[in-house]
């Protein structure tokens, strides 16, 4: 399965209202369970290893994302920090799809608030 195929699976699960996350034991958690169908369960099982790898890479990118500048006047720095995090974080990407997908993660929310309130 290619990276595009994994992203297609993630998009399909997101469209079904499901949120993926890693569990401390290295497994995969899907919520809410009430939205799972037999077809979606099969899809998750068939691509579980790749989904775990994708989430791990996204989490690693989120950890190494640049922090918001302390006293930034330049909105470009704030925008760069926010987007560097956003496009590597599946939670923030899902939040950008609308209300039913939840909110940004804690790091994304801090970066977004700094960026969105910066005077131009």
MITORRO-552938 format. One record per atom (N, C-alpha, C, CB): residue in one letter; x, y, z. Coordinates in steps of 0.05 Angstrom, whole numbers, plus 5000, padded with zeros to 4 digits. Glycine has a CB too. Layout:
N
AXYZ/...
This chain:
120
X501749775000/X500050005000/X501850255000/X498050005025/X501250434983/X502850684980/X501950885001/X502650794952/X503551105003/X502851315022/X500151435015/X505051535023/X499651464989/X497151574979/X494851394987/X497151624949/X495351134985/X493250934992/X492650955022/X494050654985/X494650985039/X494251005068/X492751265074/X497051015083/X493351485060/X491951725065/X489051705055/X493251965050/X488551545035/X485851495026/X484251335047/X485851344999/X485551145059/X484250985081/X483651175104/X486050755090/X485551335111/X485151525134/X482851715127/X487851695139/X482751815103/X480551995095/X477851855096/X481052105066/X477851605088/X475351445089/X474451405118/X475751165075/X476251355135/X475651315163/X474751585176/X478051205179/X476051795168/X475252065178/X472452135168/X477252275168/X471952075143/X469252135132/X467051985146/X469152065102/X467851745158/X465851585173/X465651685202/X466751285173/X467151905208/X467052015235/X468851875255/X464252005245/X470851725245/X472651575263/X475251725267/X473151295251/X476351695291/X478851825297/X480851605305/X478552035320/X483151605292/X485251415298/X487251525317/X486651325271/X488251345334/X490351425353/X492051185360/X489251565378/X494451235369/X496151015378/X495750975408/X499151085373/X495850725416/X495650655444/X498450605455/X493750405449/X498950645480/X501650615492/X502950345486/X501550655521/X501450135482/X502549875477/X503449845448/X500549655484/X503050055431/X503950035403/X501649955385/X506149845400/X499249925395/X496949855378/X495550095367/X495049685394/X493250045357/X491550245344/X488850265358/X491250185314/X487950505363/X485350545375/X483650705355/X485550705402/X481150625353/X479250755335/X476750835351/X478450575311/X475951085349/X473651185364/X471951365346/X474551335390/X469451375351/X467851215369/X467250935356/X465251355376/X467250735373/X466750465363/X464050425351/X467150265386/X462150595360/X459450575350/X459250635320/X457550755365/X461250775308/X461250845280/X462450625262/X462651105276/X463550425275/X464850215259/X462850025247/X466750045277/X463349965221/X461749765207/X463649525201/X460549885180/X462449305192/X464149075186/X466149145164/X462348835177/X465249305144/X467049385122/X469349555133/X465449535101/X468749745151/X470849915162/X472749755179/X469650145178/X471649555195/X473449385211/X475349235193/X471749185228/X474349125171/X476048975152/X478249155140/X474448845130/X477449405133/X479249595122/X481449655142/X477849855114/X480749695167/X482749765188/X484549525193/X481349835215/X483449285194/X485149045198/X487049005176/X483348795201/X486149045151/X487848995128/X490149195125/X486248985103/X489849425137/X491849635135/X492949725162/X490849875120/X492549565182/X493349635210/X496249715213/X492649405229/X498049555203/X500949605206/X501649875192/X502549385193/X500549915168/X501150165154/X499950405168/X500150155126/X497550375180/X496250595195/X497950665219/X493350515203/X498950455233/X500650505257/X503150655248/X501350245271/X504450565226/X506850705217/X506250995209/X507950555192/X503951045196/X503151315188/X502651495212/X500551295171/X501251385233/X500751545257/X503351595272/X498751395275/X505151405273/X507751435286/X509351655273/X509351175286/X509351655246/X510851865232/X509552135236/X510851795202/X506952145237/X505552405241/X506052505269/X502452365237/X506152325289/X506752415316/X509552505319/X506152175336/X511452365305/X514252455306/X514552735294/X516052255291/X513052785272/X513153055260/X512053265278/X511653055233/X509953195293/X508753385312/X510653445335/X506053275323/X512153255344/X513953295366/X516253485357/X515153025376/X517153455332/X519353615322/X518553865308/X521053445304/X515953935309/X515054175295/X516154425309/X511954185295/X516654625293/X517654875305/X515654995324/X518555075284/X516755125345/X514955255365/X514355535355/X516255265393/X512155635365/X511355915359/X513356105370/X508555975369/X514256305355/X516156495365/X514956645389/X516956695343/X516656705409/X515756845434/X514657115428/X517956855453/X516157285415/X515357565411/X515257625381/X517257755425/X513957455366/X513857485337/X511957715329/X513057225324/X512957885314/X511258095302/X510658005273/X512658375303/X512457855262/X512157765234/X510257535232/X514857695223/X507957575221/X505957365218/X506957125202/X503357475206/X508857175185/X509856955168/X511256745185/X511857065147/X512556825206/X513856625224/X511656465238/X515656765245/X509656595247/X507456455260/X505956265241/X505456655272/X505556365217/X504256195197/X505955945191/X503656355171/X508555985187/X510255765181/X510255555204/X513155865176/X510355655229/X510255465252/X507655315252/X510655625278/X505455455248/X502855315249/X502555105227/X500555525247/X503155185202/X502855005180/X504854775181/X503155155153/X507154815191/X509154595193/X507954375212/X511854695204/X506654465233/X505354275251/X502854155239/X504654405278/X501154325228/X498454245218/X498654015198/X497054475206/X500354045178/X500453845157/X501853585165/X501853955133/X502953575189/X504053325199/X502453195221/X506853365208/X500253325228/X498653225251/X495853135241/X498353445272/X495252885243/X492652785233/X490252905249/X492552485235/X490652975274/X488553095290/X487853365279/X489253105320/X489953525274/X489453795264/X488453795235/X492153955265/X489353605219/X488253585192/X485253515193/X489753375175/X484553325210/X481753255213/X480053495223/X481453015232/X481153645242/X479753875252/X479154075231/X481354005275/X480854095211/X480454285189/X478254205171/X482954305173/X477253955174/X475053865156/X472353945167/X475153555154/X472154045191/X469554135201/X469154045230/X467354035184/X466954145242/X466354105270/X466153815278/X463854245277/X464953655262/X464453375270/X467053215273/X462653235250/X469253325265/X471853175267/X473453255291/X473453225242/X472453425308/X473853505332/X475553755329/X475553275341/X477153805349/X478854045349/X481753975344/X478554195376/X483354175340/X486254135337/X487354015363/X487654405331/X489653895360/X491053795384/X491954035401/X493453605377/X493053985424/X493854205442/X496054375429/X494954095469/X498054245417/X500154395404/X499054565381/X502454205394/X497354435364/X496154575342/X494454815350/X494554385325/X493054785372/X491254995382/X492955235391/X489554895405/X495155185405/X496855405414/X498055555390/X499155305432/X498955405370/X500155525346/X498055675330/X501355305328/X495555565328/X493455695314/X492655955327/X490955505311/X492355955354/X491556195368/X493656415364/X491156135398/X496156345366/X498356545362/X498156655334/X501156425367/X497856485314/X497756565286/X495156735280/X497756325267/X492956645290/X490356775283/X489957035297/X488056595289/X491357085319/X491057335334/X493357535329/X490857275364/X495257455312/X497557625306/X496657865290/X499757465292/X497358105298/X496658335282/X498358345256/X497058605298/X497058415235/X498458415209/X499558695204/X496558345185/
